[in-house]
C-alpha cells in the first residue's frame, strides 16, 4: 500500500490493526488527534474501575500495550510513516497507565491530562531519543510510556506538595 497523508474511514475499516491504532476512529480527527486519543482513556479507565479488579485492570493495560505494538506496526507500515499522527492507541494506553495511579477525582484526571499532553508533545529526553531509535510499533508505544512516567513523577510531586 502506498503512503496515505490523511487516512480516512475506508482506511480505518480496511484492517483490524488500523481500527485499533487509530483509536476506533478518533485518530481521524482533523486537529489534535493525540488529544482525542488521550481522552478515550478516560471512559476506558472508568469502565475498568467498575468491572475489573486492580490486577485485571493492570493486565488489561499490558494486553492493550501488546495489541498496540502490533496495531501500530501494521498501521504505520500501511501509512508509510512509523509514528503517523493518526495513530493514537499509544496515547490511549499510556494515559490508562497514568489513570491507573492517579485515581478517579476529576481534578486529578484533568491535571494528569494536561501534564501528560505536555510531555507527549514536548518529548523531553529521553522520549525523543527513544522515538528516533525505534521506528516500529514498539517505539510508537514505548515513547508514550515514558511520557506517562514523567507525568506520574510530576503528579506525585504536586500531590506531595499539596499534602
Backbone bond lengths (Angstrom), bond angles and torsions (degrees), N, CA, C in turn:
res aa  C-N    CA-C-N  psi(-1)  N-CA   C-N-CA  omega(-1)  CA-C   N-CA-C  phi
1 X - - - 1.448 - - 1.522 108.26 -
2 X 1.300 117.25 138.83 1.454 120.79 178.66 1.525 110.56 -79.24
3 X 1.333 114.36 163.42 1.467 119.53 -178.73 1.527 110.71 -63.32
4 X 1.308 116.02 139.37 1.461 123.09 178.61 1.519 107.26 -115.55
5 X 1.332 116.69 122.75 1.464 119.75 -179.01 1.520 111.21 -67.12
6 X 1.317 117.09 -47.07 1.465 121.26 -178.40 1.522 107.82 -132.80
7 X 1.319 117.25 105.70 1.458 118.74 179.97 1.530 110.91 -62.74
8 X 1.305 115.05 154.54 1.462 120.51 -179.60 1.523 109.89 -124.98
9 X 1.318 116.38 -173.89 1.466 121.04 -177.27 1.523 111.01 -62.47
10 X 1.327 117.66 -37.53 1.468 120.29 178.63 1.531 110.10 -60.93
11 X 1.341 116.58 -43.09 1.464 120.31 177.43 1.524 110.56 -63.57
12 X 1.329 116.56 -43.71 1.463 122.35 -179.93 1.531 111.10 -54.59
13 X 1.310 116.48 -41.79 1.464 121.67 -174.87 1.523 113.63 -90.44
14 X 1.321 117.81 -5.02 1.463 121.89 -176.14 1.530 112.99 -69.07
15 X 1.328 117.29 -28.54 1.474 120.64 -175.21 1.529 108.07 -150.73
16 X 1.332 118.50 140.33 1.473 119.80 178.60 1.527 112.94 -57.44
17 X 1.336 117.43 -32.97 1.476 119.99 178.46 1.524 110.48 -62.72
18 X 1.317 117.41 -38.12 1.465 120.65 179.19 1.525 110.24 -64.35
19 X 1.328 115.76 -42.65 1.466 120.62 -178.81 1.527 110.46 -60.20
20 X 1.319 116.38 -42.29 1.466 121.13 179.30 1.527 110.31 -71.11
21 X 1.327 116.96 -53.82 1.464 120.88 -175.01 1.530 112.27 -59.32
22 X 1.315 116.41 -34.48 1.458 120.56 -179.93 1.528 111.65 -89.48
23 X 1.312 116.68 20.39 1.462 121.94 172.91 1.520 113.33 56.97
24 X 1.335 116.02 44.80 1.468 122.28 178.58 1.523 111.90 62.27
25 X 1.317 116.96 20.87 1.458 122.09 178.30 1.519 114.23 113.72
26 X 1.312 118.19 -14.92 1.470 120.34 -179.34 1.526 112.06 -64.70
27 X 1.317 116.94 -26.83 1.458 120.60 177.37 1.522 113.41 -67.70
28 X 1.327 116.30 -11.41 1.464 120.56 177.10 1.523 112.31 -83.96
29 X 1.325 117.53 -2.80 1.472 120.51 179.75 1.530 108.69 -55.06
30 X 1.337 117.53 135.45 1.466 119.82 -177.58 1.532 113.76 -69.14
31 X 1.306 117.35 -20.37 1.471 121.50 177.80 1.521 108.74 -138.52
32 X 1.303 116.29 141.38 1.473 124.38 174.51 1.530 113.95 53.36
33 X 1.346 118.59 50.24 1.465 118.44 179.70 1.531 112.87 -60.88
34 X 1.340 117.93 -33.08 1.465 120.41 178.53 1.516 112.14 -63.63
35 X 1.307 116.47 -34.08 1.460 120.91 177.78 1.524 109.88 -67.83
36 X 1.319 116.28 -43.38 1.468 119.59 177.83 1.526 110.75 -64.79
37 X 1.332 116.87 -39.17 1.460 120.08 176.69 1.513 111.86 -62.05
38 X 1.327 115.67 -42.34 1.467 120.14 178.35 1.527 110.11 -60.44
39 X 1.319 116.41 -42.78 1.471 120.48 -179.44 1.527 112.53 -63.30
40 X 1.341 117.41 -29.49 1.471 120.22 178.11 1.524 111.26 -59.43
41 X 1.318 117.07 -29.69 1.464 120.25 -179.58 1.526 112.31 -64.29
42 X 1.319 117.98 -27.35 1.471 120.54 -175.60 1.531 111.79 -63.69
43 X 1.337 120.29 -54.07 1.471 118.17 177.64 1.531 112.78 -67.97
44 X 1.347 117.13 -30.39 1.467 118.81 176.63 1.527 110.92 -64.65
45 X 1.328 116.78 -40.98 1.463 120.45 177.66 1.523 110.82 -66.51
46 X 1.332 116.74 -40.83 1.468 120.19 179.52 1.526 110.32 -61.85
47 X 1.320 116.85 -44.17 1.471 120.16 178.43 1.528 110.78 -65.73
48 X 1.316 116.53 -39.64 1.471 119.99 179.07 1.519 111.08 -62.91
49 X 1.319 116.90 -40.32 1.470 120.28 178.90 1.526 111.37 -66.71
50 X 1.322 116.91 -32.37 1.473 120.16 178.99 1.517 113.02 -73.12
51 X 1.339 116.15 -38.99 1.461 119.67 -168.67 1.519 115.26 -112.36
52 X 1.326 118.37 -9.25 1.462 120.39 -176.32 1.518 111.48 -123.72
53 X 1.300 115.60 150.43 1.465 119.85 169.78 1.524 107.64 -72.21
54 X 1.327 116.41 168.07 1.463 119.62 176.67 1.527 111.27 -58.94
55 X 1.321 116.85 -40.88 1.461 120.33 -179.99 1.532 111.05 -64.20
56 X 1.316 116.68 -41.87 1.463 120.30 178.99 1.529 110.87 -68.65
57 X 1.331 117.07 -37.55 1.461 121.55 176.74 1.528 109.14 -61.30
58 X 1.325 117.74 -47.30 1.461 121.84 179.08 1.530 110.70 -62.53
59 X 1.322 116.93 -42.97 1.471 120.58 177.99 1.528 111.02 -62.76
60 X 1.314 116.57 -37.96 1.464 120.70 177.90 1.526 110.69 -63.49
61 X 1.322 116.74 -39.02 1.470 120.11 178.22 1.525 110.12 -63.89
62 X 1.325 117.10 -43.06 1.468 120.69 178.38 1.533 110.05 -61.67
63 X 1.329 116.35 -43.93 1.470 120.44 179.01 1.531 110.80 -64.23
64 X 1.330 117.20 -39.98 1.468 120.39 178.89 1.528 111.06 -67.83
65 X 1.331 117.36 -32.03 1.468 120.46 175.38 1.529 109.16 -64.43
66 X 1.326 116.90 -48.50 1.465 120.61 179.76 1.527 110.75 -61.27
67 X 1.314 117.28 -43.85 1.458 121.49 176.14 1.525 110.00 -59.19
68 X 1.314 116.32 -40.68 1.454 121.19 -179.84 1.516 113.47 -65.53
69 X 1.324 117.81 -37.09 1.463 120.96 177.12 1.529 109.00 -58.50
70 X 1.315 116.30 -48.28 1.464 121.17 178.85 1.532 111.22 -64.28
71 X 1.327 116.88 -49.65 1.463 121.12 -175.82 1.531 111.37 -63.98
72 X 1.322 117.54 -42.18 1.463 120.70 179.20 1.523 111.21 -67.03
73 X 1.326 116.52 -37.88 1.470 120.59 178.38 1.527 110.60 -61.58
74 X 1.317 116.79 -51.86 1.464 121.76 -178.90 1.527 110.64 -63.50
75 X 1.311 116.63 -47.51 1.462 120.88 -176.15 1.515 111.52 -68.24
76 X 1.314 117.45 -43.50 1.461 120.41 177.34 1.516 111.62 -59.86
77 X 1.323 116.86 -42.95 1.472 120.82 178.06 1.533 110.03 -61.74
78 X 1.341 116.77 -43.80 1.462 120.29 -178.58 1.528 112.87 -71.22
79 X 1.322 117.10 -26.06 1.462 120.80 177.05 1.526 112.31 -87.03
80 X 1.324 116.54 -14.00 1.458 120.14 -178.94 1.514 113.12 79.96
81 X 1.335 117.25 15.74 1.466 122.27 178.32 1.520 108.03 -148.41
82 X 1.328 116.71 119.09 1.467 120.53 -174.42 1.522 112.94 -55.24
83 X 1.340 117.42 -41.86 1.465 120.61 -177.43 1.536 109.31 -122.97
84 X 1.307 115.09 58.60 1.471 121.54 179.17 1.523 108.95 -59.46
85 X 1.309 116.91 143.14 1.459 122.27 -178.22 1.514 114.46 -58.94
86 X 1.323 117.52 -23.41 1.464 120.62 179.32 1.529 112.37 -75.66
87 X 1.320 116.98 -17.91 1.471 120.58 177.93 1.520 107.03 -76.94
88 X 1.330 116.30 111.97 1.467 121.06 -174.99 1.531 113.16 -121.73
89 X 1.318 118.02 -1.24 1.465 119.84 -179.46 1.523 111.13 -61.08
90 X 1.325 117.06 -29.06 1.461 120.77 177.94 1.525 110.82 -63.25
91 X 1.328 117.63 -40.46 1.468 120.77 176.00 1.526 111.22 -66.02
92 X 1.322 116.04 -40.81 1.469 120.19 -179.51 1.525 110.18 -58.39
93 X 1.314 116.19 -53.08 1.464 120.90 -175.54 1.532 111.37 -66.83
94 X 1.320 116.83 -43.68 1.469 119.37 -179.23 1.527 111.01 -63.61
95 X 1.332 116.60 -40.43 1.464 117.40 -179.86 1.525 110.96 -72.95
96 X 1.320 118.40 -26.13 1.471 120.01 171.98 1.523 110.37 -61.89
97 X 1.327 116.40 -39.01 1.470 119.92 176.51 1.523 109.32 -59.68
98 X 1.324 116.27 -46.56 1.465 120.50 179.32 1.524 110.02 -60.18
99 X 1.327 117.03 -48.44 1.468 120.88 -177.11 1.524 112.52 -64.96
100 X 1.312 117.07 -29.05 1.458 120.59 176.61 1.523 109.91 -57.14
101 X 1.332 116.24 -38.23 1.460 121.02 -175.73 1.520 114.70 -93.80
102 X 1.332 118.85 -30.09 1.469 118.64 -173.49 1.517 113.60 -85.41
103 X 1.316 118.13 -13.89 1.455 120.27 176.14 1.507 114.09 90.75
104 X 1.333 115.40 -158.89 1.456 120.81 -169.23 1.523 114.65 -114.65
105 X 1.312 118.00 -2.22 1.455 119.39 -178.88 1.539 109.35 -66.49
106 X 1.337 117.65 129.83 1.469 120.23 -177.25 1.526 114.49 -55.21
107 X 1.325 118.29 -38.67 1.457 119.87 178.83 1.529 110.90 -66.50
108 X 1.316 116.98 -40.15 1.467 120.38 177.29 1.523 110.84 -61.54
109 X 1.316 116.04 -43.09 1.467 120.71 179.48 1.526 109.82 -64.00
110 X 1.322 117.29 -44.06 1.467 120.99 -178.99 1.525 111.58 -63.15
111 X 1.322 116.99 -45.01 1.463 120.46 179.50 1.527 109.62 -64.11
112 X 1.313 116.95 -46.05 1.465 120.98 179.31 1.528 110.73 -60.80
113 X 1.324 117.13 -39.16 1.460 121.52 179.01 1.529 110.76 -60.68
114 X 1.318 116.80 -49.57 1.470 121.00 -178.50 1.529 110.36 -62.82
115 X 1.311 116.75 -44.72 1.471 120.35 -178.80 1.532 110.25 -65.72
116 X 1.334 117.16 -43.13 1.464 120.13 179.30 1.523 110.76 -62.20
117 X 1.326 117.78 -46.52 1.466 120.36 -179.86 1.531 110.32 -60.65
118 X 1.335 116.54 -39.25 1.460 120.13 177.62 1.529 110.56 -57.36
119 X 1.329 116.80 -52.32 1.463 120.00 -177.73 1.522 111.97 -67.75
120 X 1.333 117.32 -34.11 1.457 120.08 179.27 1.526 111.16 -68.28
121 X 1.314 117.52 -33.70 1.466 121.39 -179.50 1.530 111.69 -82.65
122 X 1.334 117.11 -46.75 1.471 121.53 -175.88 1.530 111.73 -73.62
123 X 1.321 117.15 -35.76 1.462 123.73 179.39 1.528 113.47 53.41
124 X 1.341 117.15 63.16 1.474 118.74 177.79 1.535 110.15 -67.77
125 X 1.345 116.44 161.69 1.466 119.51 178.78 1.522 111.10 -57.23
126 X 1.282 118.58 141.86 1.466 128.91 1.21 1.538 113.28 -95.40
127 X 1.320 118.81 18.77 1.469 120.27 -176.89 1.524 111.03 -59.98
128 X 1.326 117.88 -51.94 1.467 120.83 -178.15 1.533 110.85 -62.18
129 X 1.334 117.10 -37.86 1.465 120.33 179.67 1.534 110.36 -65.46
130 X 1.314 116.99 -41.06 1.468 120.20 177.71 1.522 109.90 -63.58
131 X 1.321 116.73 -43.18 1.462 121.40 179.60 1.530 110.70 -59.49
132 X 1.334 116.60 -39.61 1.469 120.50 179.94 1.525 112.43 -74.81
133 X 1.329 116.89 -31.54 1.462 120.79 -175.84 1.521 112.65 -74.36
134 X 1.312 117.49 -33.95 1.460 121.38 -176.44 1.518 109.67 -117.02
135 X 1.314 116.63 101.08 1.468 122.06 179.39 1.530 108.87 -96.51
136 X 1.330 115.10 60.35 1.460 120.08 179.96 1.530 108.71 -152.97
137 X 1.308 116.15 -175.93 1.463 120.56 -178.15 1.511 113.05 -59.03
138 X 1.331 117.19 -37.15 1.458 119.63 178.34 1.526 110.72 -63.64
139 X 1.321 117.23 -44.57 1.463 120.79 179.62 1.516 112.46 -62.24
140 X 1.336 115.91 -39.81 1.465 120.46 178.27 1.525 109.92 -59.66
141 X 1.319 116.72 -44.50 1.461 121.19 -177.46 1.529 112.09 -75.80
142 X 1.321 117.35 -40.00 1.466 121.36 -171.96 1.524 113.03 -69.55
143 X 1.324 118.67 -36.79 1.465 118.23 -177.38 1.524 111.21 -64.29
144 X 1.314 117.09 -32.53 1.465 119.34 177.86 1.530 111.48 -73.41
145 X 1.330 117.25 -28.63 1.469 118.79 174.50 1.527 110.62 -64.53
146 X 1.333 116.85 -35.92 1.464 119.00 175.37 1.525 110.72 -65.53
147 X 1.333 117.17 -40.14 1.471 120.16 175.94 1.525 109.89 -61.33
148 X 1.318 116.96 -37.60 1.470 120.71 176.78 1.526 110.31 -64.93
149 X 1.332 116.98 -40.46 1.463 120.57 177.72 1.519 112.11 -62.07
150 X 1.321 116.71 -45.09 1.463 120.13 175.74 1.527 110.86 -60.35
151 X 1.311 115.67 -41.62 1.468 120.51 179.44 1.515 110.70 -59.71
152 X 1.316 116.35 -45.05 1.465 120.09 -179.35 1.526 111.51 -66.31
153 X 1.323 117.56 -35.47 1.469 119.96 176.08 1.527 110.88 -64.07
154 X 1.319 117.12 -46.42 1.464 120.66 179.11 1.526 110.14 -64.85
155 X 1.322 116.16 -43.59 1.469 120.03 -179.99 1.530 110.55 -60.82
156 X 1.322 116.42 -43.04 1.474 120.36 178.32 1.513 110.93 -62.14
157 X 1.325 116.51 -42.49 1.465 120.87 178.63 1.530 109.57 -62.02
158 X 1.331 117.89 -47.88 1.469 121.09 -179.79 1.524 111.35 -61.72
159 X 1.323 115.62 -40.70 1.478 120.17 179.08 1.527 110.33 -64.24
160 X 1.314 115.96 -42.31 1.467 120.67 179.44 1.525 111.50 -64.38
161 X 1.331 116.46 -39.26 1.470 120.72 179.38 1.532 111.24 -68.73
162 X 1.329 116.78 -28.81 1.474 120.47 -177.43 1.526 111.74 -82.28
163 X 1.316 117.99 -15.05 1.476 119.57 -177.50 1.507 111.96 -108.10
